[in-house]
């Protein structure tokens, strides 16, 4: 079956980016995952490439996740955006910017795959999460 799942990840913290990559590749092993160290790099890519879903951190240098979402919406992009943050105080800004879903970083392992799956095309397949021992 051809790969029809394209996920973009914008996260400036290398450790958090690694964890998100691990979670996403575990749940969606056949997905094409594009990674960006900040919102500006993601914006430059997304101007000419479409993705099925964008997972973005809130606080990043150069362009934060809320500004990235506003730019996407202002330019007509309807890409679903899942914003992740270590602080719930960012929910209001995220929703006003036009994000589709907001997740706290403390709950990524158990909530990120389901959140992404809700926005993926029908051809995508999520693996069942591994049982934690």
C-alpha positions as CSV (number, residue, x, y, z in Angstrom):
1,X,0.0,0.0,0.0
2,X,1.5,3.4,-0.9
3,X,2.3,5.8,1.9
4,X,-0.4,8.4,2.2
5,X,0.4,9.7,5.7
6,X,2.5,12.9,6.0
7,X,3.2,14.3,9.5
8,X,5.1,17.5,10.3
9,X,6.7,18.0,13.7
10,X,8.0,21.4,14.9
11,X,9.8,21.1,18.2
12,X,12.9,23.0,19.3
13,X,13.9,20.8,22.2
14,X,16.0,17.9,20.8
15,X,15.0,15.5,23.6
16,X,11.3,16.3,23.2
17,X,11.6,16.0,19.4
18,X,13.2,12.6,19.8
19,X,10.3,11.5,22.1
20,X,7.7,12.8,19.7
21,X,9.4,11.0,16.8
22,X,9.5,7.8,18.7
23,X,5.8,8.0,19.7
24,X,4.7,8.9,16.1
25,X,6.9,6.3,14.3
26,X,5.8,3.7,16.8
27,X,2.1,4.5,16.1
28,X,2.5,5.2,12.4
29,X,5.5,3.2,11.2
30,X,4.8,3.9,7.5
31,X,4.2,7.6,7.9
32,X,6.6,10.2,6.4
33,X,7.7,12.4,9.3
34,X,9.2,15.8,8.6
35,X,10.9,17.4,11.5
36,X,11.7,21.1,12.1
37,X,13.6,22.8,14.9
38,X,11.4,25.9,15.0
39,X,8.2,27.4,13.6
40,X,9.9,29.4,10.9
41,X,11.6,26.3,9.4
42,X,8.2,24.5,9.4
43,X,6.5,27.5,7.8
44,X,9.1,27.6,5.0
45,X,8.4,24.0,4.3
46,X,4.7,24.1,4.6
47,X,4.4,26.9,2.1
48,X,5.2,24.5,-0.7
49,X,4.5,21.0,0.8
50,X,1.2,19.7,2.2
51,X,0.9,17.4,5.3
52,X,-1.9,15.6,6.8
53,X,-1.3,16.9,10.3
54,X,1.2,19.3,12.0
55,X,2.3,18.7,15.6
56,X,3.9,21.8,17.0
57,X,5.4,23.0,20.2
58,X,4.0,26.2,21.6
59,X,7.3,27.9,22.7
60,X,10.0,27.9,20.1
61,X,12.5,30.5,18.9
62,X,12.0,32.5,15.7
63,X,8.3,31.6,15.4
64,X,6.3,29.9,18.1
65,X,3.5,27.4,17.5
66,X,0.7,29.9,17.8
67,X,2.3,32.3,15.3
68,X,3.0,29.4,13.0
69,X,-0.7,28.4,13.2
70,X,-1.8,32.0,12.6
71,X,0.4,32.2,9.5
72,X,-1.0,28.9,8.2
73,X,-4.6,30.0,8.7
74,X,-4.0,33.5,7.3
75,X,-2.7,31.9,4.1
76,X,-5.7,29.6,3.8
77,X,-4.1,26.4,5.1
78,X,-6.6,24.1,6.7
79,X,-4.0,21.6,7.9
80,X,-5.0,20.2,11.3
81,X,-2.6,21.5,14.0
82,X,-2.0,19.7,17.3
83,X,-0.2,22.0,19.7
84,X,1.9,20.6,22.5
85,X,3.0,22.5,25.5
86,X,4.3,22.0,29.0
87,X,1.9,24.6,30.3
88,X,-1.9,24.8,30.1
89,X,-1.8,28.6,30.3
90,X,-1.1,28.4,26.5
91,X,-4.5,26.8,25.7
92,X,-6.3,30.0,25.1
93,X,-3.7,31.5,22.7
94,X,-3.5,28.2,20.9
95,X,-7.3,28.0,20.3
96,X,-7.5,31.6,19.3
97,X,-4.7,31.0,16.8
98,X,-6.7,28.2,15.2
99,X,-5.2,25.0,16.5
100,X,-7.3,21.8,16.2
101,X,-6.2,20.2,19.4
102,X,-4.0,21.1,22.4
103,X,-2.1,18.5,24.4
104,X,0.0,18.8,27.5
105,X,3.5,17.3,27.1
106,X,3.0,15.2,30.2
107,X,0.3,13.2,28.4
108,X,1.9,12.7,25.0
109,X,2.7,9.0,25.3
110,X,-0.9,8.1,25.8
111,X,-2.7,10.9,23.9
112,X,-0.6,11.9,20.9
113,X,-1.3,8.9,18.7
114,X,-5.1,9.1,19.1
115,X,-5.0,12.8,18.5
116,X,-3.0,12.5,15.3
117,X,-5.2,9.6,14.1
118,X,-8.3,11.7,14.3
119,X,-7.0,13.9,11.6
120,X,-5.4,11.4,9.2
121,X,-6.8,10.1,5.9
122,X,-8.5,6.8,5.9
123,X,-5.5,5.0,4.5
124,X,-3.4,5.6,7.6
125,X,-3.1,2.9,10.2
126,X,-2.2,3.3,13.8
127,X,-0.3,0.5,15.6
128,X,-1.7,-0.5,18.9
129,X,0.4,1.1,21.7
130,X,2.9,-1.1,23.4
131,X,2.0,-2.1,27.0
132,X,4.1,-0.4,29.5
133,X,5.9,-2.8,31.9
